Structures are given as C-alpha cells and as structure tokens.
Amino acid sequence: MCLCLFAVLAFATCGGYSGQIMVKVECLDKTQSNISISFNYPFRLQQVHFSAPLCEGTRKETLFLEGDNASSAQFFVTVSVLAFLYSLLATIVYFFYQNKYREKNRGPVVDFLVTLAFSSLWLVSSIAWAKTLSGVKTATDVHQILLLMSACRAQENLCEVLQEPIWTNLNMSVAFGFLNFFLWAGNIWFAYKETGLHKSIQRYPSRTPSEKRDSFRQYSQTSFDQSGAGFGQRLYNQGSFDLSSGGFSLPQTNLGQPMLYRQVGSPTSRGPLIFVKEM
C-alpha cells in the first residue's frame, strides 16, 4: 500500500502542476500592462507564448519560452502510473488469490522480476526528471523573461514581477521519485525470499578447495585404517608342547587359511589367538 501511495503522490505532484508568472510593464508614457504567462505539464515551453507591449503606441510583440521538456516529464509520470497500477494489482492478488499466486512458484518469480524492473525505472526516471526540472526553472526564470521583452530592456520603462512560479510541488515530485526508488529497491529482498530460491542455495552449499582437500585426507586416512586392520593379519595358535620329549615346536604358518595344531599325546586344546601383522 505504501508503494501505491507514493506512486500516486509522485504522479499528482508532477502531472497536476500548473505554474504562472505575472509581470507589470509601465511605459514612459505611464501606460501599464499586466502580462500573464502560464505553463503546465508536460512542459513544452516552446509552445508557451505571450504578448508584451513595445511601449511604442499600441504595438505589441509575441514572445515564446524556450525548451521542450516533455519526454522526461512524461516518462516520469508514466512510471508513476504503471507502478501504481501494478502495486494495486499485486495487492489484490496477494490477499485474495494466494493459491494462484503460489502455484508453481510463478507468482513470486514474476513479482521479483517486476520489482527489479521498477527499481531501475524509478532511478532512471527520477534522475532524468530532476535534471529536466532544473532546465524548466532556468527557462521560466523571471529575470530571463524580462530580458526577452524589448520594453523591459529599455531603462526608461519600469517592469515589475507580480507573481513567480511556485516550485514546491515539482520539488516534492523529485523527492517522491527517489523515495519510490528506495522503497522498490528495499522490497527486492522480500520479493526474493518469496521465491524460495535462497533455500535451494543453502541446501547445496558450495565447498572451498581447502575443505575438499581436508575431506579427501580424512577419507583416505579412514579408509587406510580400516583396510590396514585386516591387511597382513594372520591367525595363529599358540605353540604346542610335546610333553613326552619336553620340546617346544614352533607353529608353522601358511599364507592361506590359518591352521590349527594339536598337542601331542593329549586331547585337543586351543590356546589364545594371536594376530600378527606381516610387513
């Protein structure tokens, strides 16, 4: 709703502006003339004309202002109107058609892209309109207009400015334009969160090369330790004693399966199992 409100304010302060200048010319023969000059949106000043006395009897001259500032002004107002319409439509869809908005995530993605576009449009149009407004002020400066009139350039005649244009509304339109830019630019993050794209990025985080090397080393060391536990191990039985001869016979090993030896002249007995690693 704030986006709608400030878009309307930007449109109203620029599109609804009307300025007026009044100058009183008093000739040497004491004849007086009041000149009124009006201009408004879209500020095609080259089409604004007025009649000024020459202080030579009843002769008058027709003068025109200078400058065509319609393109920047219309661009600014167009962005304001489109932003207002889209904000109003998006508000209605978000509150009353939430299911359609969330369907296949198309609504949030479209809203995110449109928000990016309007942020750029507000920035460009506000800068262009601020520069154009400076040109409008220069072209409608009362001292510049007095220099245009031949009667005011003569020192024997008296020219007095009765009314000058008020620039408050146009200055506010520029301020509202930049304020709309900041609002739309600040809304980019919230529109991006609505798309859910940041969740998919966090689900599959990227790994740095150093993390990959550490993981590889840990994996290699673990694999080596697990494989080394069975590598070169042989199952042996304790050496058997020959009780009759009193001698000790060493166990014979086989590279194949471990062999079980029995004690001579005695029942079968198994000693403790010994694991020996062969290098």
Disulfide bonds with the S-S distance in Angstrom:
Cys27-Cys55 1.87
Cys152-Cys159 2.00
